[in-house]
């Protein structure tokens, strides 16, 4: 099957698609080849003023829409995502590099999030409090207002929906700035919402210089909420900007996923699950398992088995049928991953496999496994966001939990043990917003997804994701 990159690139402002004429542009690259796919127009300050005006109009109209109207738009969008899954997946593979099957799976999972929000639209409840006869006290949940939403490039189908869907479920309007590296995928997602009947002022789509866009949108009194998915440093910068207007925020920031493997687990099954999960999307996942802490009794066997399976993964263009891991997303990533490896080896780590690129066009880096990695190595402190797995042994449960909680991050964590008593303890004591015990799946449409500590606060998905877009109001009638 031949795939083509055929999505016109532009901005969506006030129900109108706007092209590159009279605007600065930025090239969009294919990470598998380094070739230019297209030129993306960037928003000017005048464009952003129009965006804010449209979002304000859209909020005033959409907040009065019925739950049924919101649910119908969401359900139709889910149906269009499924209908267009092959096209969406191809665009994601062109722009972000992940294997086509992974991208299609992302599209289908995205539709499930929309299905959940369609049902949640009619479950935004207030309450009536007990008062003397003839009086009333009510608690209302109302949409907070226009939302400025910024999302990353690593899940170019799912991330835009995670921003738009809960906002419009709650009755908010939304201004979405996706990554400039994956614009066509975000545009195709936005077209699904538009074709499903979402009014033009309710959702806006802009690309631009990140600092210009964020400062302009977050300084405006129109914007009432910030929702951000991305790195910890950028998230902290945006929080400072949002503080000037006391803006509601949801921050889904970086992680450094610890994996605690105990000697009573099913070793081979655990290795199989973790190798696939570690190297999906070339390790460019905020909840990717990265720091593997393995109990001494199975440490050498586990590390060798993991490295052997990692070395056997087939690396290549995401459109090739046998590709299991694609390229990294941009030319900055291979250099950054290589620097992590060199630093760890200098510090005394053993390189079992990988540690280098493929020596071909594109932004490829081999799946990499490092064992006996000293804690002072940079990769044990900073999120690598790439195809690196680091291994260290531990002896006791206390030692494993201390290692899991050592860093300021607290997004995703994984634990593998057959002991029910230990499972309960890990659920209580591991500091992470999402924990998988004997599973690698951390994301479900009906379950909250978010972090703690430096990994952010607030939730996406689940009822909590919608609640993050609601303001609580108490009304007393005497």
N, C-alpha and C positions, 0 to 999 in steps of 0.2 A: 504494500500500500504506500502511495506517495503522499507525503505530508507537505503542506505549504504554509508559510507565514503570511497570512493574507488579511490580518486585522488592521484597518487604518488606525494610526496612532493620533490621539487628540485629547482634549480636555472636555469635560461635560459640565456645563454651567447653565443653570436655569432652564433645563430642558433642551439645550442646544449643544451639539457637538462642534468643537472649535479646533481647527487645524493649526499648522505651523506658520502660516503667513503672518509676518510682522513680529514673530516671537523667536527668542533664542531656542536652540535645539540641543539635544544630547543624543549620541549614538547608543543604540541598544545592541549588545553583543551576543553571539551564540557561544556559550562557554565550551562547547565541544570542538569548535573550530577557531574561535577568536574572530570570526567574520562579523561584519556589521549587518544586522538584520533590518534596521530602519532608523529613522531620526525622530526623536520624541520632542514635541513642543513643550516648553516650560512656561508656567504661569508667571505673569507680571504682577506688580502690585495692583494695577487696575483690574486685572482678572480676579485677584483675591478679594477686592472690594465687591465685585459683582457676585462672587461666590457667597460672601457673608450676607449680602442683601437677599439672595435667593434662599439661603438656608433659613433666614429669619421669616420670610414669607412662607416657606414650606412648613416650618414648625407651627406657625399660627393656624395653618389649615389642617395639617396632619394630626395635631393633638386632639382635634374634635372628631377624627375618624372613628368608626366603630371597631370593636374587636373583630367582628366578622370581616370587615373590609381589609384589615391588616392581615388576618389569617389567610384570606383568599390570595392576596398578593404573595405572601410567603409560600403558600402551597404551589401556586403556579410557577414561582421561581424555582422551587425544588424540582418540579417536573421538567422545566427547561434545562436545568443543570444536568439532569439525567439524559435528556434527549440530546444535548450537545456535549456530552461527556468526552467523546472522542476528539472533538475539535478543541475543547478546553485543555485536554491532556496534551495534545500536540503543541499547543502554544506554550504550555508550561515547560515541556521538554525542550523546545527551541530556546526559550529564554533562561531557564533555570538549570537545565541539564539532567534532571532526574530521569530514570528509566520510564518509558511510556506507560508500562503497567502500573508503576507507582503513582504516576500522575493521574491515571484514570481512577485508581483506588481513592486518591485524594478527592476527586470530583464527586464520586459516589458517597463518600463520607460527608462531604459538604452538604449534599442534598439532605442527608439525615439530620443535620443541625437545623436546617430550614424547616423540616417536618416538625421537629420538636418545638421550635419557636411559633409555628402556626398554631399549635395547640395551646401554647403558653399565653397567646394573645388574649384568650378569654379567662385566664386564671390570674389576672392582676387584681388582687382583692384588697379592700380596706376592711374596716371593722367598725361596729357601733358599740360604744361602751355603756355599761349600766349606769343610768342616771334616774333621778326622781321623775315621776309622771309629768309630762308636759315639757320636758327638757331633753336635749340630745347632745351627746358628744360623739363625734365621728373622727376616724383616722382615714385619710385619703392618700392614695399613692398616685402621683401625677408625673408625667414626663418632665425630666429635668430641663430640657431645652436643646438647642442645637449642639451637636457633638463634633469635635475635631478629632478625627481618628487617623492614626499613623500606623502602618504595618510593614513588616519585613518581607524579604524576597523569598524566604525558604519554602513557604507553602503558598504559592501565588494564587491558587484557587480558594483554599480554605480561609486564609487570613483576611481577605476583603469581606467575605461573608460573615466571619466572626465579628467584624466591626459593624457592618450595615444591619445585619439581621436583628440582633437584640435591640439596637437603637430604634428601628422602625416598629418593632414589636411593642415597645414601651410608648410609642407615640412621638418620638423625637425625630428631628431631621438630622442629617449626618453629612459632614464634609470629609471625604476620604482622600488621603494622600498615600497611595501605595508606593512601593519601591520603584524608582526610575529604571531599575534593571529588569523588571518583569511587567512592563506596562500593558502589553497586548492581552495578557491573561486577565488582568484586573478590568480592562475595558470590556472583554468578553463577558466577564461576570456581571458587570454593571448593565450590560445590554440585556442580560437575563432578567434583572429586576425591572428594567424599563419595559421590556416586552411583556412582563407579567402584570403591568398596569400601575407600577409605582409612579406617582406624579413627579414631573420633572424637577420641581423645586425641593423635593424631599431629600434627595440624595445628589450630592455633587462629587465630581471626580477631578482632582487636580494633580499635576506633577510639577516639580520645580526645585529650585535650590533649597535644600532642607531648612537651612537657617532662616532664609527669607520667609518661607511658607509658615514655619512654626511660630516665629515671632509675630508675624502679621495676624495669624488666626487666633493665637492665644492672648494677644493684647486687646482683642476686640470684646466689647461688652456683649456682643451677640452670642459668642461662644460660651456655653455653660458647662461643658464637660470635655475632658481630654481622655482619650483612650489610646494607649500606646503599646505596641509590641516591638521589642528591639533590645539593644544592649543596655547594660547597667549605666555606663557613663552618659549616654544620650538620654536615657530615662530620667536621670537625676537633673540634667540640664533642663529638660522640659518641665519637670516638677517645679523648678525655680521660676520659670516663666509663668506657669499656671498659678503660682502662689500670689502673684500680684492682683489677680481678680478673684482669689479664694475659690478657685474652680474645682469642681468634683473631678477626681482622677481615678482611672483604672490603669495599673502599670503591670504589664506582663513582661518581665525583664529576663536577663540571661540566667543560666544555671551552670552547674558543674556536676552532673548527675553521678552520685555515688551508687555503687552496686555492692551489696553485701552478700557474699556467697559462702554459705555454711557447709560443713562437711557431711551433713545429712541430706543434702539435696540430691536430685537425680542429675548427676554431672553432665552426661551427654545431652540430655534434653535441654538442660539449662544453657549449655554452650551453643547448641543449635539456635535456640531462641535469641540469645544475646548477640551472636554474630550478625544475624539478619537485622536485628533492631539497631545495633551499633552503627552499621554501615549503610542503613537506608538513608537516602538523600545525602550520601557521602558524609554522614556524620553531622550535617548542617541542620541540627534540630535542637531546640532549646532544652528539651528533656532527654537528649541523647545520653545513654549510659557511657560514662567516660572514666571515672575512677573506680577500678575494680579492686575491691578488698576481699581477698579469698582466704578462707581458713587454712592453716598450715597443712592439715592432713591431705588436702586435695589441691594445694596450690600449684605444684609443678605440673601435675596431670592436666589441671584446668587450663593453665596458661599455654601449655604446648598444644592442647586440642583446639583452643581458641585461635592461636596463631596459624595452625595448619589450615583451619577452615577459612580464615581471613585471606591467607595467601592464595587460596584456590578460587576466590571470587573473580568473576570475569568483569573487567573494567573496560568501558568504551562509550561510544555515542549512545545516548538514551533511546534512539530510534532502532538500534540493532536488537534483534529479537533475543539474543543470548546475553545481553548486558545485564549485570546484577548491580553495578554501581557506576554512576555517571561521573562527569567532571565536577569540580568545584564551581561555584557560581560566578566567580569573577577573577580577574588576573591577580588580585591582591591575596587571595586565599592560599594558593600553593606556596607562595613565599612565606606567609605567616606560619603555615603548618611546618614547613621545612625548618624554620627558626626554632619552633618548639622542640622538634626532634633533636636538632644539633645541641641545644642547651641541655636537654635531658641526658643525652649520651655523655656530654662533657661532665655532667654532675655524677655520672656513674651508672646510669640505667643501661640495661641490656636490650639491644634491638633484636627482636625475634623475627620480624618480617616488615617489609615496606620501607618507609623512611625516605622515599624519593618519588619524583614524578615519572611519567611514562616515556618522556623523551619524544613527544609528538605534539602536533598542533592541539590547541585547546588547553584547558586549565585542570589537568588531571594530576592526581596524587594517589599513590598506592595505599591500600589499607595498611595501617601501621600498628604494631603491637610492641610496647615497651614494658619490660618487667623490672622488678626491684628498683622502682623509680624513687629517688630520694625526695623527701618532702620539700626540699629547697628548690627543686627544679621548677621552672616557670610553669610548665604544664600542670603541675600539681597545685598551682595557685590561681591561674587564670583560665577561663573557659577557652578551649582551643577551637571549638565550633568547626570540627573537621574530622577526618577519618583516623583519629588516634585513640587507642585504648591503652590505658596505663594500669599496671598491676603491682600490688603490694600484698604481702601476707599479713595475717593477724592470728592471734591465739585465742582471745576470749571475746565474749559478747560485748563486754564493756569497752574493750579496745576498738571493736568494729563500730560501735555506735559513736564513740568519740571521734573516730576518723570521718564518719559520715557527716558529723556536725561541725567539723573543724573550720570550714570555710564560711564566709559571710553569705553564701548563696543558699537558697532553700526552695528550689522549684520542683524538680522531679527526683525520685529516689527509687531504688529497686532492691528487693531482699528475696533471697531464695533459701528456704528452710522448710522442713516438714514438721517442725515442732510447733504445735499450736500455742504453747505458752510463750515461746520466743516470738512468734508472729504478733501476738498481742502486745508484747513489750516493744517491738520495733515500731508498730503502728503508733504507739504512744510517744516514743522517745526520739525517733528520727525526725529532724527538723526539715520538713519539706511540705509544700502545699499539696502535692500529689504523690502517692506512694503505691507502687505495684509490688505485691507479695506473691511470688511464684507466677507472675505475669509481666509482660512488657507493655501491655496496652494501658495507657494512662488517660486517654481522651475519649469521652463519650458525650453525645449531645445533651443528655439529661443530667450530666454531672459537672460540678464546678471545676474549672481549670485555672489555676493561679498559684502564686508563690508566696513566700514569706522572707523575712530578712531582706537582703539586697536584691532578691529576685522579684520584689514588687509586692503589690497588695491589690485586693479586689479580684473578681473572678470573671472569666469568660465561660460561656456555655452554662447549661443548667438554669434553674430559676434564678440563681444568684447573678448570672450574667444579665438578665433582664432587670432585676432589682437594682443593679448598679446604675441604671439609666432612669431611676425613679426618685422623686423627691417626696418626703413624707410631710403631710400637712395635718394638723389637728384642728378641728372645727367644733366650737362649743356654742350651742344654741339654748338660750334661757328665756 
